Amino acid sequence: MPISLTRSELFDDYVRESVERLERRWTQLVDVEFAVQEVPLPGQDGDDHPDGVPLGRVVPAAQGRKSRIVVYRRPIEIRAKSREDRAALVHEVLIEQVAELLGLSPDAIDPRYDED
């Protein structure tokens, strides 16, 4: 009998699958930490995001710490209702954050970035 995954576990799987896809193409991402956070902390990037609530965040490397990309679960779940939409939005957010971290365009990170 298959074990049922929680929404949180499914979301973590979407992130893991997307990260694995991106790491195959961008080997420098093995030195980046990826994390899922429920929601952004107050004052964290909300002021400079067009919708007021970011879907992800890049935390640049600091002394003794690797760069980190954080994906916010609840804001993504609110915007994407189906499993397929959530998986696609997670991948899109990760592409955008990787692009910001590497100083490239999202299209350079994944040529299918802007396909609907």
Helices and strands as residue ranges (DSSP letters): H 7-25, G 27-31, E 33-37, G 46-48, E 56-59, E 68-72, H 73-79, H 83-102, H 106-109
